[in-house]
Amino acid sequence: MASEGFTYRYLQEIERGQRNPSLKMLFELAQVLDVRVGDLVEVGERKAPVRLADVPESAAPRRGRKPSPRRRARRP
């Protein structure tokens, strides 16, 4: 594996959760191991899509202007 650009230390850090590999690195690792990228990562449960029509008005954002940023007071 080290010849493909993966060091043992790097792989160990990924396994321990100390590193987050890039998507490119995951694709390369999946090719070397002959697995799918999805097999290498934990995928949470898919939630049903939220329909905006079903969201109660109390949970919806209020209409109005976007608040302006606060200005800092100048020091004399």
SEFIZA-3560 file (N, C-alpha, C; in Angstrom, 3 decimals):
REM SEFIZA-3560
<numar><xx>0.810</xx><yy>-1.192</yy><zz>0.000</zz><atom>N</atom></numar>
<numar><xx>0.000</xx><yy>0.000</yy><zz>0.000</zz><atom>CA</atom></numar>
<numar><xx>0.851</xx><yy>1.253</yy><zz>0.000</zz><atom>C</atom></numar>
<numar><xx>1.984</xx><yy>1.198</yy><zz>0.632</zz><atom>N</atom></numar>
<numar><xx>2.825</xx><yy>2.390</yy><zz>0.695</zz><atom>CA</atom></numar>
<numar><xx>3.269</xx><yy>2.812</yy><zz>-0.699</zz><atom>C</atom></numar>
<numar><xx>3.366</xx><yy>1.861</yy><zz>-1.605</zz><atom>N</atom></numar>
<numar><xx>3.788</xx><yy>2.209</yy><zz>-2.956</zz><atom>CA</atom></numar>
<numar><xx>2.708</xx><yy>3.001</yy><zz>-3.701</zz><atom>C</atom></numar>
<numar><xx>1.436</xx><yy>2.886</yy><zz>-3.282</zz><atom>N</atom></numar>
<numar><xx>0.352</xx><yy>3.624</yy><zz>-3.923</zz><atom>CA</atom></numar>
<numar><xx>0.213</xx><yy>5.043</yy><zz>-3.366</zz><atom>C</atom></numar>
<numar><xx>1.070</xx><yy>5.437</yy><zz>-2.433</zz><atom>N</atom></numar>
<numar><xx>0.994</xx><yy>6.778</yy><zz>-1.874</zz><atom>CA</atom></numar>
<numar><xx>0.350</xx><yy>6.826</yy><zz>-0.504</zz><atom>C</atom></numar>
<numar><xx>-0.014</xx><yy>5.682</yy><zz>0.036</zz><atom>N</atom></numar>
<numar><xx>-0.604</xx><yy>5.624</yy><zz>1.368</zz><atom>CA</atom></numar>
<numar><xx>0.439</xx><yy>5.086</yy><zz>2.334</zz><atom>C</atom></numar>
<numar><xx>0.732</xx><yy>5.825</yy><zz>3.365</zz><atom>N</atom></numar>
<numar><xx>1.648</xx><yy>5.294</yy><zz>4.372</zz><atom>CA</atom></numar>
<numar><xx>0.820</xx><yy>4.550</yy><zz>5.417</zz><atom>C</atom></numar>
<numar><xx>1.456</xx><yy>3.632</yy><zz>6.093</zz><atom>N</atom></numar>
<numar><xx>0.754</xx><yy>2.884</yy><zz>7.134</zz><atom>CA</atom></numar>
<numar><xx>0.283</xx><yy>3.822</yy><zz>8.237</zz><atom>C</atom></numar>
<numar><xx>1.093</xx><yy>4.796</yy><zz>8.544</zz><atom>N</atom></numar>
<numar><xx>0.722</xx><yy>5.754</yy><zz>9.588</zz><atom>CA</atom></numar>
<numar><xx>-0.536</xx><yy>6.533</yy><zz>9.191</zz><atom>C</atom></numar>
<numar><xx>-0.583</xx><yy>6.959</yy><zz>7.920</zz><atom>N</atom></numar>
<numar><xx>-1.743</xx><yy>7.705</yy><zz>7.425</zz><atom>CA</atom></numar>
<numar><xx>-3.005</xx><yy>6.848</yy><zz>7.532</zz><atom>C</atom></numar>
<numar><xx>-2.924</xx><yy>5.588</yy><zz>7.126</zz><atom>N</atom></numar>
<numar><xx>-4.079</xx><yy>4.697</yy><zz>7.204</zz><atom>CA</atom></numar>
<numar><xx>-4.498</xx><yy>4.448</yy><zz>8.644</zz><atom>C</atom></numar>
<numar><xx>-3.535</xx><yy>4.319</yy><zz>9.541</zz><atom>N</atom></numar>
<numar><xx>-3.857</xx><yy>4.123</yy><zz>10.948</zz><atom>CA</atom></numar>
<numar><xx>-4.569</xx><yy>5.337</yy><zz>11.527</zz><atom>C</atom></numar>
<numar><xx>-4.123</xx><yy>6.528</yy><zz>11.136</zz><atom>N</atom></numar>
<numar><xx>-4.752</xx><yy>7.752</yy><zz>11.632</zz><atom>CA</atom></numar>
<numar><xx>-6.178</xx><yy>7.892</yy><zz>11.103</zz><atom>C</atom></numar>
<numar><xx>-6.420</xx><yy>7.446</yy><zz>9.877</zz><atom>N</atom></numar>
<numar><xx>-7.780</xx><yy>7.452</yy><zz>9.336</zz><atom>CA</atom></numar>
<numar><xx>-8.653</xx><yy>6.502</yy><zz>10.153</zz><atom>C</atom></numar>
<numar><xx>-8.139</xx><yy>5.294</yy><zz>10.414</zz><atom>N</atom></numar>
<numar><xx>-8.906</xx><yy>4.299</yy><zz>11.168</zz><atom>CA</atom></numar>
<numar><xx>-9.234</xx><yy>4.773</yy><zz>12.574</zz><atom>C</atom></numar>
<numar><xx>-8.339</xx><yy>5.510</yy><zz>13.200</zz><atom>N</atom></numar>
<numar><xx>-8.559</xx><yy>6.003</yy><zz>14.557</zz><atom>CA</atom></numar>
<numar><xx>-9.376</xx><yy>7.291</yy><zz>14.604</zz><atom>C</atom></numar>
<numar><xx>-9.695</xx><yy>7.826</yy><zz>13.430</zz><atom>N</atom></numar>
<numar><xx>-10.474</xx><yy>9.055</yy><zz>13.391</zz><atom>CA</atom></numar>
<numar><xx>-9.656</xx><yy>10.307</yy><zz>13.625</zz><atom>C</atom></numar>
<numar><xx>-8.341</xx><yy>10.212</yy><zz>13.498</zz><atom>N</atom></numar>
<numar><xx>-7.470</xx><yy>11.360</yy><zz>13.700</zz><atom>CA</atom></numar>
<numar><xx>-7.256</xx><yy>12.147</yy><zz>12.413</zz><atom>C</atom></numar>
<numar><xx>-7.607</xx><yy>11.563</yy><zz>11.288</zz><atom>N</atom></numar>
<numar><xx>-7.471</xx><yy>12.229</yy><zz>9.983</zz><atom>CA</atom></numar>
<numar><xx>-8.771</xx><yy>12.088</yy><zz>9.217</zz><atom>C</atom></numar>
<numar><xx>-9.047</xx><yy>13.064</yy><zz>8.386</zz><atom>N</atom></numar>
<numar><xx>-10.187</xx><yy>13.006</yy><zz>7.479</zz><atom>CA</atom></numar>
<numar><xx>-9.638</xx><yy>13.024</yy><zz>6.056</zz><atom>C</atom></numar>
<numar><xx>-9.694</xx><yy>11.893</yy><zz>5.376</zz><atom>N</atom></numar>
<numar><xx>-9.137</xx><yy>11.851</yy><zz>4.016</zz><atom>CA</atom></numar>
<numar><xx>-9.998</xx><yy>12.649</yy><zz>3.047</zz><atom>C</atom></numar>
<numar><xx>-9.369</xx><yy>13.159</yy><zz>2.019</zz><atom>N</atom></numar>
<numar><xx>-10.100</xx><yy>13.879</yy><zz>0.977</zz><atom>CA</atom></numar>
<numar><xx>-10.895</xx><yy>12.870</yy><zz>0.161</zz><atom>C</atom></numar>
<numar><xx>-11.842</xx><yy>13.369</yy><zz>-0.608</zz><atom>N</atom></numar>
<numar><xx>-12.642</xx><yy>12.500</yy><zz>-1.454</zz><atom>CA</atom></numar>
<numar><xx>-11.766</xx><yy>11.804</yy><zz>-2.490</zz><atom>C</atom></numar>
<numar><xx>-10.792</xx><yy>12.529</yy><zz>-3.000</zz><atom>N</atom></numar>
<numar><xx>-9.856</xx><yy>11.940</yy><zz>-3.972</zz><atom>CA</atom></numar>
<numar><xx>-9.101</xx><yy>10.772</yy><zz>-3.339</zz><atom>C</atom></numar>
<numar><xx>-8.658</xx><yy>10.969</yy><zz>-2.094</zz><atom>N</atom></numar>
<numar><xx>-7.927</xx><yy>9.910</yy><zz>-1.398</zz><atom>CA</atom></numar>
<numar><xx>-8.825</xx><yy>8.697</yy><zz>-1.153</zz><atom>C</atom></numar>
<numar><xx>-10.101</xx><yy>8.945</yy><zz>-0.834</zz><atom>N</atom></numar>
<numar><xx>-11.030</xx><yy>7.831</yy><zz>-0.634</zz><atom>CA</atom></numar>
<numar><xx>-11.232</xx><yy>7.037</yy><zz>-1.925</zz><atom>C</atom></numar>
<numar><xx>-11.354</xx><yy>7.738</yy><zz>-3.054</zz><atom>N</atom></numar>
<numar><xx>-11.502</xx><yy>7.041</yy><zz>-4.340</zz><atom>CA</atom></numar>
<numar><xx>-10.271</xx><yy>6.194</yy><zz>-4.639</zz><atom>C</atom></numar>
<numar><xx>-9.092</xx><yy>6.762</yy><zz>-4.409</zz><atom>N</atom></numar>
<numar><xx>-7.857</xx><yy>6.019</yy><zz>-4.679</zz><atom>CA</atom></numar>
<numar><xx>-7.734</xx><yy>4.806</yy><zz>-3.763</zz><atom>C</atom></numar>
<numar><xx>-8.075</xx><yy>4.984</yy><zz>-2.511</zz><atom>N</atom></numar>
<numar><xx>-8.006</xx><yy>3.877</yy><zz>-1.553</zz><atom>CA</atom></numar>
<numar><xx>-9.006</xx><yy>2.791</yy><zz>-1.925</zz><atom>C</atom></numar>
<numar><xx>-10.199</xx><yy>3.184</yy><zz>-2.344</zz><atom>N</atom></numar>
<numar><xx>-11.218</xx><yy>2.209</yy><zz>-2.749</zz><atom>CA</atom></numar>
<numar><xx>-10.742</xx><yy>1.407</yy><zz>-3.965</zz><atom>C</atom></numar>
<numar><xx>-10.063</xx><yy>2.063</yy><zz>-4.896</zz><atom>N</atom></numar>
<numar><xx>-9.552</xx><yy>1.347</yy><zz>-6.069</zz><atom>CA</atom></numar>
<numar><xx>-8.493</xx><yy>0.331</yy><zz>-5.679</zz><atom>C</atom></numar>
<numar><xx>-7.601</xx><yy>0.731</yy><zz>-4.776</zz><atom>N</atom></numar>
<numar><xx>-6.535</xx><yy>-0.177</yy><zz>-4.341</zz><atom>CA</atom></numar>
<numar><xx>-7.118</xx><yy>-1.386</yy><zz>-3.615</zz><atom>C</atom></numar>
<numar><xx>-8.126</xx><yy>-1.147</yy><zz>-2.781</zz><atom>N</atom></numar>
<numar><xx>-8.733</xx><yy>-2.235</yy><zz>-2.011</zz><atom>CA</atom></numar>
<numar><xx>-9.814</xx><yy>-2.982</yy><zz>-2.780</zz><atom>C</atom></numar>
<numar><xx>-10.154</xx><yy>-2.495</yy><zz>-3.983</zz><atom>N</atom></numar>
<numar><xx>-11.185</xx><yy>-3.102</yy><zz>-4.829</zz><atom>CA</atom></numar>
<numar><xx>-12.534</xx><yy>-3.160</yy><zz>-4.107</zz><atom>C</atom></numar>
<numar><xx>-12.911</xx><yy>-2.010</yy><zz>-3.523</zz><atom>N</atom></numar>
<numar><xx>-14.210</xx><yy>-1.867</yy><zz>-2.865</zz><atom>CA</atom></numar>
<numar><xx>-14.836</xx><yy>-0.555</yy><zz>-3.328</zz><atom>C</atom></numar>
<numar><xx>-16.081</xx><yy>-0.320</yy><zz>-2.920</zz><atom>N</atom></numar>
<numar><xx>-16.739</xx><yy>0.944</yy><zz>-3.223</zz><atom>CA</atom></numar>
<numar><xx>-16.389</xx><yy>1.965</yy><zz>-2.146</zz><atom>C</atom></numar>
<numar><xx>-16.467</xx><yy>3.245</yy><zz>-2.488</zz><atom>N</atom></numar>
<numar><xx>-16.192</xx><yy>4.310</yy><zz>-1.518</zz><atom>CA</atom></numar>
<numar><xx>-17.177</xx><yy>4.211</yy><zz>-0.360</zz><atom>C</atom></numar>
<numar><xx>-18.413</xx><yy>3.875</yy><zz>-0.661</zz><atom>N</atom></numar>
<numar><xx>-19.428</xx><yy>3.727</yy><zz>0.377</zz><atom>CA</atom></numar>
<numar><xx>-19.082</xx><yy>2.667</yy><zz>1.402</zz><atom>C</atom></numar>
<numar><xx>-18.273</xx><yy>1.679</yy><zz>1.009</zz><atom>N</atom></numar>
<numar><xx>-17.845</xx><yy>0.643</yy><zz>1.943</zz><atom>CA</atom></numar>
<numar><xx>-16.806</xx><yy>1.165</yy><zz>2.940</zz><atom>C</atom></numar>
<numar><xx>-16.176</xx><yy>2.272</yy><zz>2.589</zz><atom>N</atom></numar>
<numar><xx>-15.114</xx><yy>2.813</yy><zz>3.442</zz><atom>CA</atom></numar>
<numar><xx>-15.619</xx><yy>3.830</yy><zz>4.470</zz><atom>C</atom></numar>
<numar><xx>-16.790</xx><yy>4.371</yy><zz>4.248</zz><atom>N</atom></numar>
<numar><xx>-17.296</xx><yy>5.417</yy><zz>5.138</zz><atom>CA</atom></numar>
<numar><xx>-18.594</xx><yy>4.982</yy><zz>5.784</zz><atom>C</atom></numar>
<numar><xx>-18.841</xx><yy>5.526</yy><zz>6.973</zz><atom>N</atom></numar>
<numar><xx>-20.106</xx><yy>5.282</yy><zz>7.639</zz><atom>CA</atom></numar>
<numar><xx>-21.143</xx><yy>6.211</yy><zz>7.040</zz><atom>C</atom></numar>
<numar><xx>-22.233</xx><yy>5.635</yy><zz>6.625</zz><atom>N</atom></numar>
<numar><xx>-23.313</xx><yy>6.438</yy><zz>6.075</zz><atom>CA</atom></numar>
<numar><xx>-24.486</xx><yy>6.319</yy><zz>7.025</zz><atom>C</atom></numar>
<numar><xx>-24.928</xx><yy>7.473</yy><zz>7.528</zz><atom>N</atom></numar>
<numar><xx>-26.044</xx><yy>7.468</yy><zz>8.467</zz><atom>CA</atom></numar>
<numar><xx>-27.348</xx><yy>7.090</yy><zz>7.786</zz><atom>C</atom></numar>
<numar><xx>-28.367</xx><yy>6.962</yy><zz>8.600</zz><atom>N</atom></numar>
<numar><xx>-29.682</xx><yy>6.623</yy><zz>8.091</zz><atom>CA</atom></numar>
<numar><xx>-30.224</xx><yy>7.767</yy><zz>7.251</zz><atom>C</atom></numar>
<numar><xx>-30.810</xx><yy>7.459</yy><zz>6.136</zz><atom>N</atom></numar>
<numar><xx>-31.396</xx><yy>8.508</yy><zz>5.295</zz><atom>CA</atom></numar>
<numar><xx>-32.704</xx><yy>8.946</yy><zz>5.904</zz><atom>C</atom></numar>
<numar><xx>-32.864</xx><yy>10.245</yy><zz>6.003</zz><atom>N</atom></numar>
<numar><xx>-34.113</xx><yy>10.791</yy><zz>6.516</zz><atom>CA</atom></numar>
<numar><xx>-35.023</xx><yy>11.105</yy><zz>5.339</zz><atom>C</atom></numar>
<numar><xx>-36.298</xx><yy>11.053</yy><zz>5.607</zz><atom>N</atom></numar>
<numar><xx>-37.259</xx><yy>11.410</yy><zz>4.564</zz><atom>CA</atom></numar>
<numar><xx>-37.125</xx><yy>12.896</yy><zz>4.271</zz><atom>C</atom></numar>
<numar><xx>-37.307</xx><yy>13.297</yy><zz>3.026</zz><atom>N</atom></numar>
<numar><xx>-37.206</xx><yy>14.718</yy><zz>2.714</zz><atom>CA</atom></numar>
<numar><xx>-38.291</xx><yy>15.519</yy><zz>3.427</zz><atom>C</atom></numar>
<numar><xx>-37.961</xx><yy>16.739</yy><zz>3.773</zz><atom>N</atom></numar>
<numar><xx>-38.907</xx><yy>17.608</yy><zz>4.462</zz><atom>CA</atom></numar>
<numar><xx>-39.718</xx><yy>18.364</yy><zz>3.425</zz><atom>C</atom></numar>
<numar><xx>-41.005</xx><yy>18.295</yy><zz>3.545</zz><atom>N</atom></numar>
<numar><xx>-41.875</xx><yy>19.069</yy><zz>2.664</zz><atom>CA</atom></numar>
<numar><xx>-42.174</xx><yy>20.377</yy><zz>3.361</zz><atom>C</atom></numar>
<numar><xx>-41.874</xx><yy>21.492</yy><zz>2.709</zz><atom>N</atom></numar>
<numar><xx>-42.068</xx><yy>22.797</yy><zz>3.320</zz><atom>CA</atom></numar>
<numar><xx>-43.528</xx><yy>23.067</yy><zz>3.633</zz><atom>C</atom></numar>
<numar><xx>-44.423</xx><yy>22.475</yy><zz>2.878</zz><atom>N</atom></numar>
<numar><xx>-45.846</xx><yy>22.677</yy><zz>3.140</zz><atom>CA</atom></numar>
<numar><xx>-46.254</xx><yy>22.058</yy><zz>4.477</zz><atom>C</atom></numar>
<numar><xx>-45.492</xx><yy>21.075</yy><zz>4.957</zz><atom>N</atom></numar>
<numar><xx>-45.822</xx><yy>20.402</yy><zz>6.214</zz><atom>CA</atom></numar>
<numar><xx>-45.198</xx><yy>21.073</yy><zz>7.433</zz><atom>C</atom></numar>
<numar><xx>-44.328</xx><yy>22.057</yy><zz>7.240</zz><atom>N</atom></numar>
<numar><xx>-43.660</xx><yy>22.730</yy><zz>8.353</zz><atom>CA</atom></numar>
<numar><xx>-44.641</xx><yy>23.715</yy><zz>8.980</zz><atom>C</atom></numar>
<numar><xx>-44.870</xx><yy>23.629</yy><zz>10.295</zz><atom>N</atom></numar>
<numar><xx>-45.796</xx><yy>24.582</yy><zz>10.922</zz><atom>CA</atom></numar>
<numar><xx>-45.252</xx><yy>26.005</yy><zz>10.845</zz><atom>C</atom></numar>
<numar><xx>-46.155</xx><yy>26.984</yy><zz>10.815</zz><atom>N</atom></numar>
<numar><xx>-45.731</xx><yy>28.374</yy><zz>10.677</zz><atom>CA</atom></numar>
<numar><xx>-44.840</xx><yy>28.824</yy><zz>11.818</zz><atom>C</atom></numar>
<numar><xx>-45.042</xx><yy>28.265</yy><zz>13.003</zz><atom>N</atom></numar>
<numar><xx>-44.234</xx><yy>28.673</yy><zz>14.152</zz><atom>CA</atom></numar>
<numar><xx>-42.765</xx><yy>28.280</yy><zz>13.973</zz><atom>C</atom></numar>
<numar><xx>-42.492</xx><yy>27.249</yy><zz>13.188</zz><atom>N</atom></numar>
<numar><xx>-41.118</xx><yy>26.806</yy><zz>12.962</zz><atom>CA</atom></numar>
<numar><xx>-40.487</xx><yy>27.480</yy><zz>11.758</zz><atom>C</atom></numar>
<numar><xx>-41.313</xx><yy>28.108</yy><zz>10.940</zz><atom>N</atom></numar>
<numar><xx>-40.800</xx><yy>28.764</yy><zz>9.738</zz><atom>CA</atom></numar>
<numar><xx>-40.142</xx><yy>30.093</yy><zz>10.111</zz><atom>C</atom></numar>
<numar><xx>-39.169</xx><yy>30.526</yy><zz>9.327</zz><atom>N</atom></numar>
<numar><xx>-38.537</xx><yy>31.812</yy><zz>9.626</zz><atom>CA</atom></numar>
<numar><xx>-39.531</xx><yy>32.953</yy><zz>9.416</zz><atom>C</atom></numar>
<numar><xx>-39.355</xx><yy>34.011</yy><zz>10.216</zz><atom>N</atom></numar>
<numar><xx>-40.241</xx><yy>35.168</yy><zz>10.102</zz><atom>CA</atom></numar>
<numar><xx>-39.874</xx><yy>35.972</yy><zz>8.871</zz><atom>C</atom></numar>
<numar><xx>-40.881</xx><yy>36.592</yy><zz>8.304</zz><atom>N</atom></numar>
<numar><xx>-40.645</xx><yy>37.449</yy><zz>7.151</zz><atom>CA</atom></numar>
<numar><xx>-40.135</xx><yy>38.790</yy><zz>7.626</zz><atom>C</atom></numar>
<numar><xx>-39.401</xx><yy>39.439</yy><zz>6.792</zz><atom>N</atom></numar>
<numar><xx>-38.923</xx><yy>40.764</yy><zz>7.133</zz><atom>CA</atom></numar>
<numar><xx>-37.553</xx><yy>41.002</yy><zz>6.538</zz><atom>C</atom></numar>
<numar><xx>-36.982</xx><yy>42.104</yy><zz>6.939</zz><atom>N</atom></numar>
<numar><xx>-35.664</xx><yy>42.456</yy><zz>6.422</zz><atom>CA</atom></numar>
<numar><xx>-34.581</xx><yy>41.695</yy><zz>7.159</zz><atom>C</atom></numar>
<numar><xx>-33.523</xx><yy>41.484</yy><zz>6.471</zz><atom>N</atom></numar>
<numar><xx>-32.361</xx><yy>40.849</yy><zz>7.070</zz><atom>CA</atom></numar>
<numar><xx>-31.742</xx><yy>41.841</yy><zz>8.055</zz><atom>C</atom></numar>
<numar><xx>-31.425</xx><yy>41.419</yy><zz>9.270</zz><atom>N</atom></numar>
<numar><xx>-30.851</xx><yy>42.369</yy><zz>10.226</zz><atom>CA</atom></numar>
<numar><xx>-29.505</xx><yy>42.890</yy><zz>9.749</zz><atom>C</atom></numar>
<numar><xx>-29.301</xx><yy>44.175</yy><zz>9.964</zz><atom>N</atom></numar>
<numar><xx>-28.027</xx><yy>44.769</yy><zz>9.552</zz><atom>CA</atom></numar>
<numar><xx>-26.979</xx><yy>44.467</yy><zz>10.620</zz><atom>C</atom></numar>
<numar><xx>-25.728</xx><yy>44.317</yy><zz>10.207</zz><atom>N</atom></numar>
<numar><xx>-24.673</xx><yy>44.020</yy><zz>11.182</zz><atom>CA</atom></numar>
<numar><xx>-24.473</xx><yy>45.207</yy><zz>12.128</zz><atom>C</atom></numar>
<numar><xx>-24.154</xx><yy>44.895</yy><zz>13.353</zz><atom>N</atom></numar>
<numar><xx>-23.924</xx><yy>45.949</yy><zz>14.340</zz><atom>CA</atom></numar>
<numar><xx>-22.605</xx><yy>46.629</yy><zz>14.049</zz><atom>C</atom></numar>
<numar><xx>-22.633</xx><yy>47.930</yy><zz>14.211</zz><atom>N</atom></numar>
<numar><xx>-21.400</xx><yy>48.691</yy><zz>13.999</zz><atom>CA</atom></numar>
<numar><xx>-20.683</xx><yy>48.849</yy><zz>15.326</zz><atom>C</atom></numar>
<numar><xx>-19.382</xx><yy>48.736</yy><zz>15.259</zz><atom>N</atom></numar>
<numar><xx>-18.584</xx><yy>48.913</yy><zz>16.470</zz><atom>CA</atom></numar>
<numar><xx>-18.465</xx><yy>50.394</yy><zz>16.809</zz><atom>C</atom></numar>
<numar><xx>-18.513</xx><yy>50.663</yy><zz>18.087</zz><atom>N</atom></numar>
<numar><xx>-18.349</xx><yy>52.045</yy><zz>18.530</zz><atom>CA</atom></numar>
<numar><xx>-16.883</xx><yy>52.453</yy><zz>18.381</zz><atom>C</atom></numar>
<numar><xx>-16.684</xx><yy>53.648</yy><zz>17.909</zz><atom>N</atom></numar>
<numar><xx>-15.314</xx><yy>54.135</yy><zz>17.740</zz><atom>CA</atom></numar>
<numar><xx>-14.753</xx><yy>54.563</yy><zz>19.079</zz><atom>C</atom></numar>
<numar><xx>-13.519</xx><yy>54.252</yy><zz>19.245</zz><atom>N</atom></numar>
<numar><xx>-12.836</xx><yy>54.672</yy><zz>20.485</zz><atom>CA</atom></numar>
<numar><xx>-12.257</xx><yy>56.068</yy><zz>20.293</zz><atom>C</atom></numar>
<numar><xx>-12.424</xx><yy>56.938</yy><zz>21.277</zz><atom>N</atom></numar>
<numar><xx>-11.867</xx><yy>58.292</yy><zz>21.149</zz><atom>CA</atom></numar>
<numar><xx>-10.367</xx><yy>58.339</yy><zz>21.253</zz><atom>C</atom></numar>
//
